[in-house]
Amino acid sequence: MVTRGFTGRGSGGDNSNRIPPGQHLADNFPVLSAGPTPSVETSDWKFTVKIGPKPVKVWNWNEFNALPKTKVTKDIHCVTSWSKLDTIWEGVLIEDILADAGLDQPTGFVLAHGYDGYSTNVPLADLLSGKAMVALKYAGKPLPRDHGGPARLLVPHLYFWKSAKWVNALQFTARDEPGFWESRGYHIYGDPWREQRYTND
Amino acid sequence: MTENDTQIGSWQPCVIEEIVQQTPSIKSFFLRLSKPFAHIAGQHVDVRLTAPDGYSAMRSYSVASSTNSSPIIELAIERLPDGEVSSFFHDVAAIGDEIELRGPLGGHFLWPEPAVDAILLIGAGSGLAPLMAMIRQRRATSPAVPTALLLSARTAEDVLFSKELHSNEISDAAFVLALAITREKPIRASDFGRRIDGEMVQEVVARLHRKPTQIFVCGSNGFVNIATDGALLAGLDPSIIKTERYGG
């Protein structure tokens, strides 16, 4: 349905093939979250990998920072309809975290948890092969608190609510268990190229 | 609280029935739904505009009206500098135009039904929209629930729904209205002439006569951070605070 009198700003020129349907380019980096912004000091920071309820390995900030680091440049897509191209991140790939924990693929599903009580589910396959990391830096600098610092999950090929801010745990689950937004009307998987915004999309 | 059963409609055309200039930068758009739905106060809709070349732009707007039997919903849209969709609504959209929309959406920033305990609402600018839906729903279904609104605006004329809020305050002893006016002197002694801080949140909570059990904060990210820091300084528990940030 064409909207009378709407021409729009255009779909992003040369970059239009990088912008999923229904998305527009943001000039800034908007901040969205469901509650207050937690304040987590790196001296108190801990990161845990669990299988079900059972912790397998816990790292403190220094131990985690000693893991191999990877830099990536990725396009990101928020379900509220903004996209941002060529964002630069540095962190630890999920496969490098699992290798350090001595884990292979205990189950096919993961729930990521944050310091704010947030959670989001991602199939393990979407976290491996260089597709995802726990990011510690954005644009060359320590990750700001507003954007999930000291550390956030980064799964750039899915809508950005999957990239849990203030991440403190990855939990392997037997089944694909919906997280916070996935239990509140948002899509269980969240592929921006298939516009999987809400539950039945 | 989980809301697995949230009903999500598909895209539907709706017609602009009425446009009201509410403040210098905010207009209300009254939209007649072709497939009416019942929403919960605090929910939003996605609005989609499509250009002749097929390009489409989508944005989310909170519903400002409360649920009733009317097929008409109200959106309060603020003109953003360089806003692709908001400037279309302010400069181009006219009564009778068709707009595509889907909803109701969102399962977190929701007025509790039934509401029983004291509730604190904090907003700024067009961030009042979902809070206004809550105030309207409260009036219809749970008028006894002590509720305070702390609303930040640059000047008195930037206060959205000003008349309705003031008349609610006069007619409703369980409703507290406090304005934080940041760019001019406030007119009323009960209002504040500064940005929101911890002391201010504490004072508004004192006017409620009991500690809120839920807090809803809506506005820009910068505002939400200031307001939630204020609530935490006032000794309120972070787990009862729900936020809705726009700028996306």
Chai-1 contact restraints between the chains, C-beta under 6 A:
chainA,res_idxA,chainB,res_idxB,connection_type,confidence,min_distance_angstrom,max_distance_angstrom,comment,restraint_id
A,M1,B,T50,contact,1.0,0.0,6.0,A-B,restraint_1
A,M1,B,E100,contact,1.0,0.0,6.0,A-B,restraint_2
A,V2,B,T50,contact,1.0,0.0,6.0,A-B,restraint_3
A,V2,B,P52,contact,1.0,0.0,6.0,A-B,restraint_4
A,T3,B,L49,contact,1.0,0.0,6.0,A-B,restraint_5
A,T3,B,T50,contact,1.0,0.0,6.0,A-B,restraint_6
A,R4,B,D97,contact,1.0,0.0,6.0,A-B,restraint_7
A,G5,B,V92,contact,1.0,0.0,6.0,A-B,restraint_8
A,F6,B,L49,contact,1.0,0.0,6.0,A-B,restraint_9
A,F6,B,A51,contact,1.0,0.0,6.0,A-B,restraint_10
A,F6,B,F88,contact,1.0,0.0,6.0,A-B,restraint_11
A,T7,B,A51,contact,1.0,0.0,6.0,A-B,restraint_12
A,G8,B,A51,contact,1.0,0.0,6.0,A-B,restraint_13
A,G8,B,Y55,contact,1.0,0.0,6.0,A-B,restraint_14
A,G8,B,A57,contact,1.0,0.0,6.0,A-B,restraint_15
A,R9,B,E84,contact,1.0,0.0,6.0,A-B,restraint_16
A,S11,B,Y55,contact,1.0,0.0,6.0,A-B,restraint_17
A,G22,B,M58,contact,1.0,0.0,6.0,A-B,restraint_18
A,H24,B,A57,contact,1.0,0.0,6.0,A-B,restraint_19
A,P30,B,G247,contact,1.0,0.0,6.0,A-B,restraint_20
A,P30,B,G248,contact,1.0,0.0,6.0,A-B,restraint_21
A,V31,B,N221,contact,1.0,0.0,6.0,A-B,restraint_22
A,L32,B,R245,contact,1.0,0.0,6.0,A-B,restraint_23
A,L32,B,G248,contact,1.0,0.0,6.0,A-B,restraint_24
A,A34,B,H108,contact,1.0,0.0,6.0,A-B,restraint_25
A,G35,B,I241,contact,1.0,0.0,6.0,A-B,restraint_26
A,G35,B,T243,contact,1.0,0.0,6.0,A-B,restraint_27
A,P36,B,T228,contact,1.0,0.0,6.0,A-B,restraint_28
A,P36,B,P238,contact,1.0,0.0,6.0,A-B,restraint_29
A,P36,B,I241,contact,1.0,0.0,6.0,A-B,restraint_30
A,T37,B,N225,contact,1.0,0.0,6.0,A-B,restraint_31
A,C78,B,G248,contact,1.0,0.0,6.0,A-B,restraint_32
A,T80,B,S60,contact,1.0,0.0,6.0,A-B,restraint_33
A,T80,B,G248,contact,1.0,0.0,6.0,A-B,restraint_34
A,S81,B,M58,contact,1.0,0.0,6.0,A-B,restraint_35
A,W82,B,G248,contact,1.0,0.0,6.0,A-B,restraint_36
A,S183,B,T2,contact,1.0,0.0,6.0,A-B,restraint_37
A,R184,B,E3,contact,1.0,0.0,6.0,A-B,restraint_38
A,R184,B,G107,contact,1.0,0.0,6.0,A-B,restraint_39
A,R184,B,H108,contact,1.0,0.0,6.0,A-B,restraint_40
A,G185,B,T6,contact,1.0,0.0,6.0,A-B,restraint_41
A,G185,B,G107,contact,1.0,0.0,6.0,A-B,restraint_42
A,Y198,B,I8,contact,1.0,0.0,6.0,A-B,restraint_43
A,T199,B,I8,contact,1.0,0.0,6.0,A-B,restraint_44
